[in-house]
């Protein structure tokens, strides 16, 4: 994925540089609505039963707000929630269904927009992510007593492109990499307590539209 993405980004930058600067900036604010595919790149250390985790992908809507500090620099805040099914796999107890959990991962990035006056407007960004875990629930027939997730604070990288349709409206394609780590505590009843250090680290791919206001 990475080489193909880098090639596409280079082509978009070249295209935007060649395009005439016919589209002037008209506002400091941009709002977007995207459909996001959230694809965890998960790994875990589970004690004392060993193994790792399997976290499902999720397709969700997302709303984001961008404020332009200048023609080239902007801040973006993404807002949305994402549900995931979780399993412990390859453990001493075999596969263990850990139910589902919701993530609220507001992410703030500082972006550089390479050619803000063109019709094709690529950008890259970096920032921080805070993830709150909520509504975790175990399967109804689970032998486990409870499960809890610790909140996470980590970094975020981003690249994308806006394509201007008219004076106000844009199409958008965006890719983010988020670093999310959580400490999971499982009350296994008579089997005692199980702890896991879990890296989720999802790729987040978004497609949508935006408008300048």
N, C-alpha and C positions, 0 to 999 in steps of 0.2 A: 504493500500500500504506500509506503513512504516514498520510493523512487517515482512512482506514477504521480503521486500528489505533488512532489517537487517539480516535475516536468510541467504539469498543468499550471502550477503557480507561476513558473517562469514565463510560460506562454501568455498568461493573462497580463502579467506586468508588461511584456513587450507589446501586446495589443493595445493596452491603455496608453502607453507612451506614444504609439503611432497615431492614436485617435485624436481628432481635433478637439481643442478645449472649448466645446460648444455649450457645455452645461455648467452654469455658474452655481456656486453654493448659494442656497437661498434660506437657510435656517441653521441654528445651532443644534436642533434636536432632530433625532431620527427614532422612529419606533418600528419594530419588526414583529411579525408573528411567523414562527417556524414550526415545522414538524421535525422532531428530533428522533434519531435512532441512537439509543444509548447502549454501547457495547462494552461491557466490563472486560478488562484484561486482568483477571483475578488470580491471586495466589494467597496462600495462608500457611501459617504454622499453628498446628492444633495440639494442645497438651491436655491430657497424657495419651490420647488415642491416635495421634498422628493423622496423616492424610492431608487433604486440601479442600477447597470449596469449588462449587459450580454455581455461578450466579447468572440468572437469565438476562437476555437482552430485553429492552423495553422501547416501545414506540409511543411518544407522548407529544402534546403541544407545548409550546414555549413562547413566552413574551419577553422581549428585551428592549432596553432603553439605551440610546447612545447620545452622548453630549459631546459636541465638537468644541475643543479648546482652541483650535485653529483649523485652517484648511486641511492640515495633514494629521493632527493629533486629536484623538477622541478617547473618551471613557465609555465602556459598555458594561451594563449590568444585565445579566440574564436571570429570569425568574421562571420557575416551573418545579414540578414534582415528578418523581419517577418511581414506579413500583417494581420490585424484583422478587422472584422466587429464589430461595437459597437452599443448597444441599451441601452437606459434608460428604466427601467422596474419598475412597481408598483409605478409610480409617480401619482401626482394629475391630470396629463394630460393623464394618461394611458401609453401605450408603445410608446416610441419616438425613431425612427430610427435616429441614429447619424452618419450614413455613415461608412466610413472605415478610417483606419490610418495605417501607416507603422512604425515599430520600428527598430532602429539600436542599438542593445544592446551589444557592446563590453564588454567582461568580462575577468578579469585577476584573476587567482587563483594560490596560492602556494600549490603544491601537495606533499604528502608523498607516495612513492611507496614502498609497503611492502616487496616485494621479487623480486628485479630487475633482478636477474639472472635466474629466473624460466620461464617456458613456459607460465604459468598463472600468471599474474602480476596485482593484485588489487592495487588500490590507493584511497586516499581520499584527499580532498582539501577544501580550504576556501579562499575567496578573495572579490573583489569589482566589482560592475557593474555600468556602466554609460549607460543610455538609452536616445537616441535622437528620438523624435517623428517628423515625416515628412509626406508629401503628404496626409494630412488629407483632406477628401472631404465629403460633405453632399450629400444626395440623390438629384437628379435633381428636384424633386417635393416638396422638404422640405420647410416648412414655416420658418425655421430657417435661419438667415442671415449668420452666420459664427460660426466656432468652432476652438479653439486653445488648444494645450496641452503643459504643461511645462515639460522640461527635468527632468530626475530623476538620483539620485545617491544613491546606496544602497549596501547591502551585498550579497554574494553568497556562497552557500555550494555545494559540489560536491562529488560524489563517482562513481567509475567505475572500469573497468578491461580491460587490453590488453591481447590478446591471440596471442602468437607468432607462425606464420605459418612457416617462415623460417628466415634466417639471417636478412632480411630487412623488411619483411611485417608482419603486425599485423591485427587482427580483434579487434574491440573495442565496448564496451557497456558502456554508461555513463548516469548518472542522475544528474541534477542540480536543485537547488531551488534558484530562484532569487527574491530579494525584490525590487519591482518597484512601486513607487508612483508618481502620476502626478496630478497637479492642472489643471482642465479643465475649460475653460471659453466659454460659449455659448451666442451668441447674438441672442435672440429670437424675435427680431423686436419689435412689439407693446407690447409684453408681458414682455419686459425688459431683464435683464441679469440673466443668470442662472450659478451658479458655482458648481463645484463638486470636492471633494477630493477623488481620485480614487486609490485604491490599486489593482495592477494587480497580482503580486506575483506568477509568473508561475512556474509549474514543467516543466522542459525541459529534455526530454528523447531522447537520440541519439544512433544510431547504424551505424557503418561504418567501415572503414579500415584506416590503417596508415602505414607509412614507416619511417625508420630511415635513416638519411642522414648525 
